[in-house]
């Protein structure tokens, strides 16, 4: 399903004519389907391209998204999906992100549209086949790793405004961290859990780890042990994914805080869970604590 291409005339009269046509269509749409005051967005399954040239030198563009090339166009504020999704590089990935943005902002959505009926059919077909992955992505606040367009992924993460580090990336980083701790300090990590402190500004990821037979280092080796542990923690933070590092660089998330808990701390959590009805054989501490009341 490729966008329909039309000749691109970027002169002032041509741009004014295109804007007038879009305003007329929008006015008719609002007359036939009056927007509700509590919602102001709709899902428009758009798949645009930036202006390009034919072998003969003529400029062409996608007819449905020509007006959106202007970043200040008022039409964009009513769209559920950011521009990076609309002008993505892969239509299947764009469609997936359209659905993810719509579900993540569903309380403000008043309708769904497509330039062609086939676009709606394909979108609902993808929703039927990918709903489990969509649910996981909504919970993690992060699109599927299949989405390869970095700009598209970043814009969706910003829109969902949720947890920046998916569990799979945290677990991968922890595997490397455990190996470094074992090699550099001779320690073994028994268990760990994490929590994103979102009530502070900036937010901060906190990691709680329990180390087997942890003994406080002797005074003469204290500085050496602190340096080794700091190196391991820095390596851990570097492994938390590109978007975590991007937010760290922007100051949107504070440095990772690693806390070593007392031996047996996670056993006490297990006891509390059992007292509250959990099965001793099936309970596992959550790798990511979603509720601050559980910390």
Buried (B, 14 or more C-beta within 10 A) or exposed (E): EEBEEEEBBEEEEEBEEBBEEBEEEEEEBEEEEEBEEEBEBBBBBBBBBEEEEEEEEEEBBBBBBBBBBEEEEEBBEBBBBBBBBBBBEBBEBBBBBBBBBBBBBEEEBBEBEBBEEEBBEBBEEBBEEBEEBBEBBBBBBBBBEEBEBEBBBBBBBBBBEBBBBBBBBBEBBBEBBBEBBEEBBEBEBBBBBBBBBBEEEBBBBBBBBBBEEBEEBEEEEEEEBEEBBEEBBEBBBBBBBEBBBBBBEEEBBBEBBBEBBEBEBBEEBBEEBEEEEBEEEEEEBEBBBEEEEEE
